[in-house]
């Protein structure tokens, strides 16, 4: 699990920056195995409620950053979830 912690440490600052740029709050980043696949999950929210569009915008921005860094060598799924969709 040390490797996943290192990946999260390397992307956390940029994820927080992207969230701030979109007026969102980043609650959590987790990387874990689901069945045989890796999942990288971000949990976000917005004051007044988070929309699906918020999740989509964050996902696109963080995906670009992850592609540039190329830290995750194995296949993985990117998930962006909210504490509650409005």
Buried (B, 14 or more C-beta within 10 A) or exposed (E): EEEBEEBBEEBEEBBBEBBEEBEBBBEEBEBEEEEEEBBBBBBBBBEEEBEEEBBEBBBEBBEEEBEEEEEBEEEBEBBBBBEEEE
